[in-house]
């Protein structure tokens, strides 16, 4: 295709990748750009308008690049922290595995009702309240249920998602052997599980598989929670699906 540009001292074509081609004329009254096969284009944009367009496009793409770089950094940091948390939790489980899995350990479960205002490890345990939270029901955990509980606890595939900024546990499992005890506190709503020895907690967040697995423990030990647990698990799964879209 042959093009003709007449009576113009100089011009340049500036290509902004991903946007458009801008004709930068050095005369405000430059003639229209013509070619043999196409109708005339609109008059060439004035220099000041061109400079504004270039500046706006440049800022737009720079902002996009900055956003992509920041998102990549955030993802790398998230993976690093998750790896560190997984390694720390593995060490915690390794430390207490022998104690929690011992044949002579006794396990007692308590279904509790916690709120932000009631639960605190600084509070004492009584017959009616556990660290300030009301005890709704309790039971001794039989051998088969105990194995299901420890298998769920030691399954590393149950952990990994971010937890909420709260901890209002609904289940306490107390492992007792002689004068020693270890507590496992589970909050399905907040996604957290805490393993406490001498009131020193170690925490790890549950993923969706973990919420469902520990939800099954809730239902197994306290069947009256089945409807509530099923509803909570379903809502967590739906929220996860919506987030991944």
Beta strands, then each sheet from edge to edge (+ up, - down):
strand 1: 3-4
strand 2: 11-15
strand 3: 21-25
strand 4: 34-35
strand 5: 106-113
strand 6: 129-130
strand 7: 133-140
strand 8: 171-177
strand 9: 180-187
strand 10: 192-197
strand 11: 200-205
sheet 1: 1+ 4-
sheet 2: 2+ 3-
sheet 3: 6+ 7- 5+ 8- 9+ 10- 11+
end
